[in-house]
Amino acid sequence: MVVLISDTSATHTSVIKTSVLEIAPSDKRQATRQLLVEAARSLVAEKGHDSISIQEITKRASVSTGTYYNYFDTKQDVFVAVADEMRDLIAGNLETARESIKDPAMRVAVALKYYFDQALDNQEWREFTSFTGLTWLTLEQTVNARIEDIERGVSGGRFKVDDVSFTESLIRGMVRHVTSAIDKGQVERNATDYAIRSILQMLGLPEIVAKALTMTALPPIAAPKRSVSGSVNSKVVTALAAYQGEAHKSAPTV
């Protein structure tokens, strides 16, 4: 692409070549992409994934099939875009709710509880990722957001952490382990509470403080979610220790 820039001080016009990627997309381009994303999202909700064609997506979005390839290379690409949009909305709603929370430990507790609740309750996310084969995606804070939370707690004297990056990786692994157990229908809320308490203690908080923070109710959060009804197994575990091996099979039903 060629951009003409007038230099009045030198009374001449300079020609600068620049990449399309260096220029912000127009409002029209953003609007067209959004139409495709919304069309894909609604079609998956209605029909699942396998029976949807790119032609159906473009018809629902009222654009030509050729236009689709200006934004996405494959059908799966638009589904990833839908998932990214859903995750961005969920993350944005969390940050709006946390704006007034000053205590770093409470901010961490709220984030963990919020995302575990989403994993348990957000049926639209569960169905969408299942239908589109995106089950490897998880609902969780980004690495940078989690590191920022830990660093805020360390600088404020609230957390006792020697290596922020290593601690973040441990928390990330624990969160993904619990989320995976949720997806398999093995976890109820009291197990996620145990995970939150353990993470807060890992950050250096006394057990009694970690327990109190875990019991604190979430602030009002606008994230849309449909409650799960009959979509998880009847046999569940209530302690993280029961995740290992076949232990969950003998765990009591609650």
C-alpha positions as CSV (number, residue, x, y, z in Angstrom):
1,M,0.0,0.0,0.0
2,V,1.2,3.6,-0.7
3,V,0.6,6.5,1.5
4,L,1.2,10.1,0.4
5,I,2.4,12.5,3.1
6,S,2.8,16.2,2.4
7,D,5.8,17.9,3.9
8,T,4.9,21.6,3.7
9,S,8.2,22.7,5.2
10,A,10.2,21.2,2.4
11,T,7.5,22.0,-0.2
12,H,7.5,18.4,-1.6
13,T,5.5,15.3,-1.1
14,S,7.1,12.1,0.2
15,V,5.9,8.7,-0.7
16,I,6.1,6.1,2.0
17,K,5.4,2.4,1.5
18,T,3.8,0.7,4.5
19,S,2.2,-2.6,5.3
20,V,-1.6,-3.0,5.5
21,L,-1.0,-4.4,9.0
22,E,0.4,-1.0,10.1
23,I,-2.9,0.7,9.4
24,A,-5.9,0.3,11.7
25,P,-8.8,-1.4,10.0
26,S,-11.7,0.8,9.0
27,D,-15.0,0.8,10.9
28,K,-16.6,-1.0,8.0
29,R,-14.0,-3.7,8.0
30,Q,-14.4,-4.2,11.8
31,A,-18.2,-4.3,11.3
32,T,-18.0,-6.9,8.6
33,R,-15.7,-9.2,10.6
34,Q,-18.1,-8.8,13.6
35,L,-21.0,-9.9,11.4
36,L,-19.2,-13.1,10.5
37,V,-18.2,-13.8,14.1
38,E,-21.8,-13.3,15.3
39,A,-23.2,-15.4,12.5
40,A,-20.8,-18.3,13.3
41,R,-21.7,-18.0,17.0
42,S,-25.4,-18.1,16.4
43,L,-25.2,-21.0,13.9
44,V,-23.2,-23.1,16.3
45,A,-25.8,-22.5,19.0
46,E,-28.5,-23.6,16.6
47,K,-26.9,-26.5,14.7
48,G,-23.7,-27.6,16.3
49,H,-20.5,-27.5,14.2
50,D,-20.2,-30.3,11.7
51,S,-23.3,-29.3,9.7
52,I,-22.3,-25.6,9.3
53,S,-20.6,-24.5,6.0
54,I,-18.8,-21.3,5.3
55,Q,-21.6,-20.5,2.8
56,E,-24.1,-20.6,5.7
57,I,-22.0,-18.3,7.8
58,T,-21.7,-15.7,5.0
59,K,-25.4,-16.0,4.2
60,R,-26.3,-15.4,7.8
61,A,-23.9,-12.4,7.9
62,S,-25.2,-11.1,4.5
63,V,-21.8,-11.0,2.9
64,S,-20.3,-12.8,-0.1
65,T,-18.4,-16.1,0.4
66,G,-15.3,-14.4,-1.1
67,T,-15.5,-11.7,1.6
68,Y,-15.1,-14.4,4.2
69,Y,-11.6,-15.1,3.1
70,N,-10.6,-11.5,3.6
71,Y,-10.9,-12.2,7.3
72,F,-10.4,-16.0,7.9
73,D,-8.5,-18.7,6.1
74,T,-10.6,-21.7,7.3
75,K,-13.9,-22.3,9.0
76,Q,-12.2,-23.2,12.2
77,D,-10.6,-19.7,12.3
78,V,-13.9,-18.0,12.8
79,F,-14.7,-20.3,15.6
80,V,-11.5,-19.4,17.3
81,A,-12.5,-15.7,16.8
82,V,-15.8,-16.4,18.5
83,A,-14.1,-18.1,21.5
84,D,-11.6,-15.2,21.8
85,E,-14.5,-12.7,21.8
86,M,-16.3,-14.7,24.5
87,R,-13.2,-14.8,26.7
88,D,-12.5,-11.1,26.2
89,L,-16.0,-10.3,27.3
90,I,-15.7,-12.5,30.4
91,A,-12.4,-11.0,31.3
92,G,-13.7,-7.5,30.8
93,N,-16.6,-8.1,33.1
94,L,-14.3,-9.4,35.8
95,E,-12.0,-6.3,35.6
96,T,-15.0,-4.0,35.8
97,A,-16.2,-5.8,38.9
98,R,-12.6,-5.7,40.5
99,E,-12.0,-2.0,39.9
100,S,-13.1,-1.0,43.4
101,I,-11.2,-3.9,45.1
102,K,-7.9,-2.6,46.6
103,D,-6.7,-5.7,48.5
104,P,-4.4,-7.7,46.2
105,A,-5.4,-11.0,48.0
106,M,-9.1,-10.3,47.5
107,R,-8.5,-9.5,43.8
108,V,-6.9,-12.9,43.3
109,A,-9.6,-14.7,45.3
110,V,-12.3,-13.0,43.2
111,A,-10.6,-13.8,39.9
112,L,-10.2,-17.5,40.8
113,K,-13.7,-17.9,42.1
114,Y,-15.1,-16.1,39.1
115,Y,-13.3,-18.2,36.5
116,F,-14.1,-21.5,38.4
117,D,-17.8,-20.4,38.5
118,Q,-17.7,-19.7,34.8
119,A,-16.2,-23.2,34.1
120,L,-19.0,-24.7,36.2
121,D,-21.9,-22.6,35.0
122,N,-21.2,-21.1,31.6
123,Q,-23.0,-23.7,29.5
124,E,-22.7,-21.6,26.3
125,W,-18.9,-21.8,26.6
126,R,-18.9,-25.5,27.3
127,E,-21.2,-26.3,24.4
128,F,-19.5,-24.0,22.0
129,T,-16.0,-25.4,22.6
130,S,-17.3,-28.9,22.6
131,F,-19.2,-28.5,19.3
132,T,-16.3,-26.7,17.6
133,G,-13.5,-28.9,18.9
134,L,-11.9,-26.1,20.9
135,T,-12.0,-28.0,24.2
136,W,-8.3,-27.3,24.6
137,L,-9.2,-23.6,25.3
138,T,-9.7,-22.8,29.0
139,L,-11.5,-20.0,30.8
140,E,-8.8,-18.4,32.9
141,Q,-6.9,-15.2,33.4
142,T,-4.1,-14.5,31.0
143,V,-0.6,-15.1,32.2
144,N,0.2,-11.4,32.2
145,A,-2.9,-10.5,34.2
146,R,-2.1,-13.2,36.8
147,I,1.5,-12.0,37.0
148,E,0.3,-8.4,37.5
149,D,-2.0,-9.6,40.4
150,I,0.9,-11.4,42.1
151,E,3.3,-8.5,41.6
152,R,0.8,-6.1,43.1
153,G,0.5,-8.3,46.2
154,V,4.2,-8.7,46.5
155,S,4.9,-4.9,46.3
156,G,2.1,-4.3,48.8
157,G,3.6,-6.7,51.3
158,R,0.5,-8.9,51.0
159,F,2.2,-11.9,49.3
160,K,5.4,-13.7,50.1
161,V,6.7,-14.9,46.8
162,D,10.4,-15.5,45.8
163,D,9.9,-16.0,42.1
164,V,6.8,-14.5,40.6
165,S,7.0,-16.2,37.2
166,F,7.5,-19.7,38.8
167,T,4.6,-19.1,41.2
168,E,2.4,-18.0,38.4
169,S,3.2,-21.2,36.5
170,L,2.2,-23.3,39.5
171,I,-1.1,-21.5,39.9
172,R,-1.7,-21.8,36.1
173,G,-1.2,-25.6,36.3
174,M,-3.5,-25.9,39.3
175,V,-6.2,-23.8,37.7
176,R,-6.1,-25.9,34.5
177,H,-6.1,-29.1,36.5
178,V,-9.2,-28.1,38.4
179,T,-10.9,-26.8,35.2
180,S,-10.2,-30.1,33.4
181,A,-11.8,-31.9,36.3
182,I,-14.8,-29.6,36.1
183,D,-15.1,-30.4,32.4
184,K,-15.1,-34.1,33.2
185,G,-17.9,-33.6,35.7
186,Q,-15.8,-34.5,38.7
187,V,-15.9,-31.3,40.7
188,E,-18.4,-29.3,42.7
189,R,-18.0,-25.8,44.2
190,N,-16.5,-26.9,47.5
191,A,-13.6,-28.5,45.7
192,T,-12.9,-25.2,43.8
193,D,-13.0,-23.4,47.2
194,Y,-10.3,-25.8,48.4
195,A,-8.2,-24.9,45.3
196,I,-8.6,-21.2,45.9
197,R,-7.6,-21.5,49.6
198,S,-4.5,-23.6,48.6
199,I,-3.5,-21.0,46.0
200,L,-3.9,-18.1,48.5
201,Q,-1.7,-20.0,51.0
202,M,0.8,-20.7,48.3
203,L,1.0,-16.9,48.0
204,G,1.9,-16.7,51.7
205,L,-1.4,-15.9,53.3
206,P,-2.2,-17.7,56.6
207,E,-4.8,-20.5,56.4
208,I,-7.5,-18.6,58.3
209,V,-7.1,-15.5,56.1
210,A,-7.2,-17.7,52.9
211,K,-10.4,-19.4,54.1
212,A,-12.1,-16.1,55.0
213,L,-11.3,-14.7,51.5
214,T,-12.5,-17.8,49.8
215,M,-15.9,-17.6,51.6
216,T,-16.4,-14.0,50.6
217,A,-19.2,-13.7,48.0
218,L,-18.4,-12.4,44.5
219,P,-19.3,-8.8,43.7
220,P,-22.0,-8.4,41.1
221,I,-20.5,-9.4,37.7
222,A,-22.4,-9.0,34.4
223,A,-20.9,-12.0,32.6
224,P,-23.7,-13.9,30.8
225,K,-24.0,-17.5,31.7
226,R,-26.6,-20.3,31.5
227,S,-26.6,-22.6,34.4
228,V,-25.7,-26.3,33.8
229,S,-28.7,-28.7,34.1
230,G,-27.9,-32.3,34.0
231,S,-24.7,-31.9,32.0
232,V,-22.3,-33.1,34.6
233,N,-21.9,-36.6,36.0
234,S,-23.8,-37.5,39.1
235,K,-20.7,-38.8,40.8
236,V,-18.5,-35.9,41.9
237,V,-15.6,-35.4,44.2
238,T,-15.3,-32.7,46.9
239,A,-11.6,-32.7,47.5
240,L,-8.6,-32.2,45.3
241,A,-6.9,-35.3,46.6
242,A,-9.6,-37.4,45.0
243,Y,-8.7,-36.2,41.5
244,Q,-5.8,-38.7,41.4
245,G,-6.2,-42.0,39.7
246,E,-9.6,-43.7,40.2
247,A,-10.1,-42.2,43.7
248,H,-13.1,-40.1,42.5
249,K,-15.1,-43.3,41.8
250,S,-15.3,-44.1,45.5
251,A,-16.0,-40.5,46.6
252,P,-19.4,-39.9,48.2
253,T,-22.1,-38.2,46.1
254,V,-23.1,-34.8,47.5
